[in-house]
Amino acid sequence: MEYLLRKRGLISTFPNEISLDIVIEPPVKLGNVFVGTSVKIRKHTYMNSGMLWSNIDIGRYCSIGYNVIIAPIEHPLHYLSMWDNFYKNTDYYREQMKGKRTIIGNDVWIGANSVIKRGVRIEDGAVIGAGAIVVDNIPAFSVVGGAPARIIRYRFGNDVIQKLLRLKWWEIDEDFLRSLPFNDIKECIKILEDSANSQAL
């Protein structure tokens, strides 16, 4: 099992809990993480510990902290009992497992002890504060926190956000990215725009 995962570009400290049908774009690093079915993780994303249930897409360059739970099954409140062994073989459970996909964009940071509800969409560049409970879609480059999670602020002004979404830096060659002055967002955008313009000529 561990060999098969490493061959796919996945480094994991908990290989026995990784579903073999995981689709990834290597390299990906997972710590003590359970991975369910139909999970897609793209390159340079890492997750320290937690659970990825099912029907999840995670983009590139994501940083996911400790004890994070993404897309958990919701217990049926209308059943006689909410104990999972009573509903695991029911249509309710199957619908949950195959339902709407949970989408995590690129360069998303999810803080420790967060829970991401099944079916939500977290857009590129968003920050999920530690302990947040995300029950609704999260806009690009927003910083959210709380239970339920609410927008606290945005990482950049709208003009910068729109440029970053247009440039999609996470799709650019890694060697080029390493040459950028990451601590100067305006200079990074200028270099990226110049590069895009020169390639368009």
Secondary structure as GFF3:
##gff-version 3
##sequence-region A 1 201
A	DSSP	alpha_helix	2	7	.	.	.	ID=ss1
A	DSSP	beta_strand	10	12	.	.	.	ID=ss2
A	DSSP	three_ten_helix	15	17	.	.	.	ID=ss3
A	DSSP	beta_strand	23	24	.	.	.	ID=ss4
A	DSSP	beta_strand	28	35	.	.	.	ID=ss5
A	DSSP	beta_strand	39	41	.	.	.	ID=ss6
A	DSSP	beta_strand	45	52	.	.	.	ID=ss7
A	DSSP	beta_strand	56	58	.	.	.	ID=ss8
A	DSSP	beta_strand	63	64	.	.	.	ID=ss9
A	DSSP	beta_strand	68	70	.	.	.	ID=ss10
A	DSSP	alpha_helix	84	87	.	.	.	ID=ss11
A	DSSP	alpha_helix	91	98	.	.	.	ID=ss12
A	DSSP	beta_strand	102	104	.	.	.	ID=ss13
A	DSSP	beta_strand	109	110	.	.	.	ID=ss14
A	DSSP	beta_strand	115	116	.	.	.	ID=ss15
A	DSSP	beta_strand	121	122	.	.	.	ID=ss16
A	DSSP	beta_strand	127	128	.	.	.	ID=ss17
A	DSSP	beta_strand	133	134	.	.	.	ID=ss18
A	DSSP	beta_strand	142	145	.	.	.	ID=ss19
A	DSSP	beta_strand	150	154	.	.	.	ID=ss20
A	DSSP	alpha_helix	158	167	.	.	.	ID=ss21
A	DSSP	three_ten_helix	169	171	.	.	.	ID=ss22
A	DSSP	alpha_helix	174	178	.	.	.	ID=ss23
A	DSSP	alpha_helix	185	200	.	.	.	ID=ss24
###
